[in-house]
């Protein structure tokens, strides 16, 4: 099972063209699809479950607050995402989504808050991640993060994100390069930093870059 890599902060960026997507404050979930078999597994960063009714029940039992994710996936993403993947080269794909509601914060969710899944990356076994321009061309009909900037990744972009220029709650994820050499870097806002320090005190760095 391919695990989503730990994303670096601004130091991971390159001074070249990129797409900056809004960084959503939720829980990272993966969904694996095999050609000829269909959806076979799903889960969190550290745990995987079979894509079956029993797997969904176990997932909900082990991850309180995330149990609605399988229903949301089946309702909003399963059919249109399958149609797109069937047309792409490759036999195994992993789709990565953010699970969140309007009141989600630092990976915590309120039970009564309606949730959604937002597709933010797709990986093809043996090929790599779709680069940001491929991703936009293919997956824009689906719920994906808002694009807030396109252009060169620079120190000024980092400063602008930190200062709140782009009206994002947590920050942005900048992606550049072409498949298979895609790079990523996250930049969070000063306002989000203040929320983390207020909520977590000395442990705020656990939720930062």
CORHU-V53085 format. One line per field, one symbol per residue. phi: phi as a letter, one per 30 degrees, with the letter a starting at -180 (. if undefined). psi: psi as a letter, one per 30 degrees, with the letter a starting at -180 (. if undefined). burial: I if it has 24 or more other ideal C-beta (glycine too) atoms within 12 Angstrom, else O. A space follows every 50 residues. Layout:
# CORHU-V53085
phi=???
psi=???
burial=???
This chain:
# CORHU-V53085
phi=.dcddddddedddbdadacccddccbcdbcbcbcdicjdcaalcdcbbbd dbddddddedddbejceddddddddcbedddeedddccdjcbbbccbcca bdcdahicbdeccecbcbdbabcceibjddddddeddccddcdbdddcab lddbddeedddedjdchcdclbccbbiceccdcbacbcddddeddddddb hdceddccd
psi=kkkklkklaffflkilklkjkkjkibkkklkkkkkfeakfllaaefkklk ileeeeeeeeefikffffeeeeeeefeeeeeeeeefflklfkkjkklkkl lfgkkhgkkkegjkllkkkflkkkkfeakkleeeeeeegffljllkkfkk akjleeeeeeeefgeghkeealjkkalkkgiklkkkklleeeeeeeeeef bfgeffga.
burial=OIOIOOIOIIOIIOOOOIIIIIIIIIIIIIIIIOOOOOIIIIIIIOOOIO IOOOIIOOIOOOIOIIIIIIOIIOOIIIOOIIOIIOOIOOOIIIIIIIII IOOIIIIOIOOOOOIIIIIIIIIIOOOIIIIIOIIOOIIOOIIIIOIIIO OOIOOOIIOIIIOOOIOIIIIIIIIIIOIOOIIIIIIIIOOIIOOIOOOO OOOOOOIOI
